[in-house]
Amino acid sequence: MGLTEVGPDVYVLRYPVLDVNVSLIVGGEVAVVVDTLSTVDQATELAEAVRAVTPLPLAIVNTHHHFDHCFGNATLAASTPGVSIWAHEATATTLREDGAKLQRAWYEEYADRDPELASGLAAVTLCPPDRTVHTESIMDIGGRVIELRHLGRGHTEGDLVVAVPDAGVLLAGDLVEQGGPPSFEDSFPLDWPETLAALRQLDWTRTVVPGHGSTVDLDYVRAQHDELTELAWLIREGHADGAASEAVAAKAPYEPEVALVAVKRGYADLDGRL
């Protein structure tokens, strides 16, 4: 298993379990690993793949708090003493305050359908981020600048994108999904379109690395933005009309069972319950 170069000294590893992407950005003094997979074994494979590319000390960025993007933190951090782990402040708070509860919930979710993954999740030592981003942070990694940006809520409250302008690459986390519909369990579907609109303003972008699936371009992001905008309007109109969540989900541009999660989250947001 190896990393594929998608821009000058920017690499992606597309991991088969959950089809999740992790990325590596190599600078002159530091290499940045963006997301760290789910378990000790997975993160160990990732560390080996990283070390096949560069011996540089590492920094870590988590795009959000879901296990497949950050439960490998401790394993990756062990390869560089004193490593910094960056994330949006909401992500850091969630992992610090609710991480153990979420770890148990995810174990229970996967215990029957993927026992090996569930066992790996249960064995993880959580390692929350220690460096936080509110809106934007600029990292100089040795003659190369990368940008950590919180463009707004969408997939979660704490979505962070990583911009590599000199390579034309944007690491979008689960704000952008390829190969499947967006995941709405912790989402803010009324905010998500505006967040993607802000992402599209980074028009130097040639390659977008989604949280899952194949790399895409800004035309793909525009299409996803349009779908999410349609969904957001359906939610607002349905809420104003007092329509049942199921009726709104049936009109959405996603499968009803997927859209229903979004509609319920949107209704809760409009009711002030999120």
N, C-alpha and C positions, 0 to 999 in steps of 0.2 A: 504494500500500500504506500503510495507516494503522493507528493504534492505536485500540482500542475500549475505552471506559470500562466497567469491571465493578464499580466502587465509587467513592465520592467521591475523585477525583484518583488513582485506580488504574487503569491501562490495560494491555491485553494486545494483543500483536501475534501472530497465529497465522500462522506462516510456512509457505508451502506445501511447501518441501523438507523432508521428514521430518515434516511436520505438527507442528513444534515451536513451543512458546509461549515468548515473552519478555515481560517485564512492566516497567512504569514506575510508580514511586511518586513523586508530587510533594509535596514539603514546602515550608516557607516559605523555606528557604535552599538546600536541596540536593534534587536529584532522583536517585532510585536506580534503576538499570537492573539487572534481575535476569535473568541469562543474556544471551549475546551472539552467538548463532548460530555458523556454521561457517567462514565464509570472509571475506576482505576485502570482496568485493562484497556479500555478505549483510549484513555489519556496517555497511557504508556506507549501505545502504538503511535499516537500523535507526536509525543516527545521524540520518539525514534525517527519519525519522518522529518520533523523539524531539524534534528541534529544531522540528518543526511544532507541538509541544505546549508546550514550555518552553525558555527560554534559560538556566535555572539550571545551575550547575556540577553535575557528575555524581559519583556513587559507583557502583561496580559490585559485584554479588554473583553468585557462581557457585554454583548448587545442587549441582553435582558435577563430576567431571573429564572427562566425555565431550565429544567435540569439538563436538557441536551445541549445547552449552551454554556453551562458554568459548573457542573458537578465535577469536572476534571481539574478545577482550579488548583487543588492541593497537590495533585500529582505533577502538574506543569510547574508550579511554584517551587517544588522541591529541587528542580534542576538549576535554579538560580537563587542563591541565598539573598534575601532582602528584596525579592521581586515585588514590584508594584502591580496591583490589580485594579483596573479602572472600570467604572460603570456609572450610569446615571444614579443620582442620589436615591431615587425611589427604588431602584434595583438593589442597591446596597442595603437600604433599610429593610426591604422585604426579606432578603436572605439572612440578615442579621437577626431580625425579630421573629420571623415566621418560617425560617428555613427548615427547622426540624419537623414542624407540622406538615409542611409541604412534602418533605422527603418521605414521610410516612404515607401521605395521601397518594403520592406517585407510586410508591411501592405497592400499595393495595390496588391501584388502578391496573398495574401490569402483572400482578402476581399470577393471574390465570392465563392471560393471553401471551405473555413473554416472561416465563419464570427466570430465565437467565438474566435478562435485563433488570427485572425486579430485584433479584439477589444482589446484582451489582450496585443498584441504587441504594439499597439498604446498607451496604458496606462503605459508602463514601463518607469521608470526613469533610464536612462543609468548610469552605474557606471563602467567606464573603469578601467583596472588594474593599480595599482600604483607601482608594483614591476616588473621589466622586466628581461628577460633572453636573452642573446645573443646566446650562444652556450650551456652552462650548468650551473646549479646552484644546490648545495647540500643543502638540508634542514634537520636539526636535529630537530625532533619533540618530543624529550624526550626519549632517549635511542633507537631511531629508525631513520635510515637515509633513505631518499627518494631522487631520482635524477630527476631533471627537465632537459630534453634534447631536443635541436633542432637539429635534424639529417639531415635536409635539407628541401627544398620545396617539396610540393606534392599536397595535397588537397587544401592548401592555401600557402601563403608565410610564414606564421607564425605558422606552426604546431609545437606543443609541445607534447612530450610524457612524461609520469610520470612512472618512474621505481621504483618498490618496491622489491629490490633484496632478502631481507630476507624472502619474501613470494612467490617468483617466479612469481610475477604478473607484467604485463606491461599494462599500460593504454595508448592505442594508439590513442585515438581520431578518427577522420575521415580519418586518414591515412590508416586505415583498416576498411572495411565495411563488414557486414554479413547480408544476407537476401535481398540484393539488390546490384546493381552495384555501383561503386564509383561515387561520384558527382564531376563533372568537371567544374562547373560554374566559380570558382575562382582558378582553378588548374594550375599546372605546369607539364603537362603530360610527358615532356621530362626528368624532374628531379625526378619524383615520383618513378620510379624503383630503382634508386640509394639510395633514402631515405629509401625505404623498405629493401634494401640490408643491410644498416647500422643497421636498426632495428633488422634484423635477426641475426646480430653479437652478440646481447645480448642473448647468447645461454643458459644462466641460466633460461630463461623464460619457465615456464610451462603453464601459462594461459595468454592469450591476451584478454583484454577487448576492443572491437571495439567501434567506436563512436555510432553505431546503431546495434541492433541485438544481437544474442547469443554470449557468450564467445567462443573463438577459441584457436588454438594452433599454433606453428610455421610452421607446415605443411600447414595449411590454409594460413598463410601469404606468404609462398613460392609460393603457387598456384596463389595468387593474384599478387605477384611480377612477375611471369611468364606472366600473362595476360597483365599487364601494360608494361612489356618489349616488348612484341609483338606489342602492340599499339604504343609505342614510335618509334620502327623501321619502322612501316608502315608510321607514320607521317614524319619521316626524309626522307624516300625513296620517298614518295609522293611529298613532298616539292621540293626535288632535281629534280624530273621528271616533275614538273609543273602540277601535277594531281589535279583535282578538289577535294575539301574537301569531297563532297558527295561520290565520288568514293573510297576514302580512308576509309571513315567511313563504307562503305558497306563490307569491308574486315576485319573489326576489330572484336575482341572477345566479343563485347558488341552489344546491339541493336543499329541499325544505328543512331537513334535520340539521344541516349546517347553518342555514339562515335563521332558524328559530333561536339558536343560542345568541346570535347577534341582535335579533329583535328584542329578546328579553333583556339583554344588556342595555340596549338603547332606551327601552321603556324605563328601566331603572334609573338611567342617567337623567332622563327628562323628569322623572319623579323626585330627583334629588337623593336617590338611594345609592349612588356610586361615589 
